[in-house]
């Protein structure tokens, strides 16, 4: 399991998040933290993970401005 802090990317973290998941081993679990802003990033990141064939295992508010998701890389991704 690896943890990635993407808060420094603000609302431009989607590509980097997917790149990190894709470069991990099959069934690897990754934890990502990012700024949520208007909450649209939460749904967008969830959709992106699902469309790429991975599993969103958990999604929760970390504090007032940050969100954390836990992703498991899919077998066929």
PEHUGI-V164756 format. One record per residue. SS is DSSP state (H for helix, E for strand, - for the rest). OMEGA is omega in whole degrees, -180 to 180 (* if undefined). D_CENTER is the distance of its C-alpha to the mean C-alpha in Angstrom with 1 decimal. Layout:
<<SS/OMEGA/D_CENTER> <SS/OMEGA/D_CENTER>>
//
This chain:
<<-/179/13.1> <E/179/11.6> <E/-179/10.1> <E/177/8.8> <E/-179/9.9> <-/-177/9.0> <H/-179/11.4> <H/180/14.1> <H/-179/12.7> <-/-177/13.2> <-/-178/12.4> <-/-175/12.1> <-/-172/8.7> <H/-179/7.6> <H/180/9.9> <H/179/9.2> <H/-180/5.5> <H/177/7.3> <H/180/10.2> <H/178/9.0> <H/-178/8.1> <H/-178/11.3> <-/179/13.3> <-/180/12.8> <-/176/15.4> <-/-178/15.6> <-/176/14.6> <-/178/12.8> <E/180/10.4> <E/177/7.7> <E/-179/6.8> <E/173/4.9> <E/-179/7.3> <E/177/8.1> <E/-176/11.3> <-/-179/11.8> <-/-177/15.2> <-/179/16.4> <-/179/13.7> <H/178/13.3> <H/179/9.8> <H/-180/8.8> <H/-179/10.6> <H/179/9.7> <H/177/6.0> <H/179/7.4> <H/-180/10.1> <H/180/8.6> <H/-179/7.1> <H/-179/10.5> <H/-180/12.6> <-/177/11.6> <-/180/12.9> <-/-178/10.2> <E/173/10.1> <E/-174/8.0> <E/-179/10.1> <E/179/9.7> <E/-178/8.8> <E/178/11.2> <E/-177/12.8> <-/176/13.3> <-/-175/16.3> <-/-176/17.8> <-/-175/15.5> <E/180/12.2> <E/179/9.4> <E/172/7.5> <E/178/5.2> <E/-173/6.5> <E/174/6.2> <E/-179/9.6> <-/179/10.7> <-/-179/13.4> <-/-174/17.0> <-/-178/17.9> <-/*/15.0>>
//
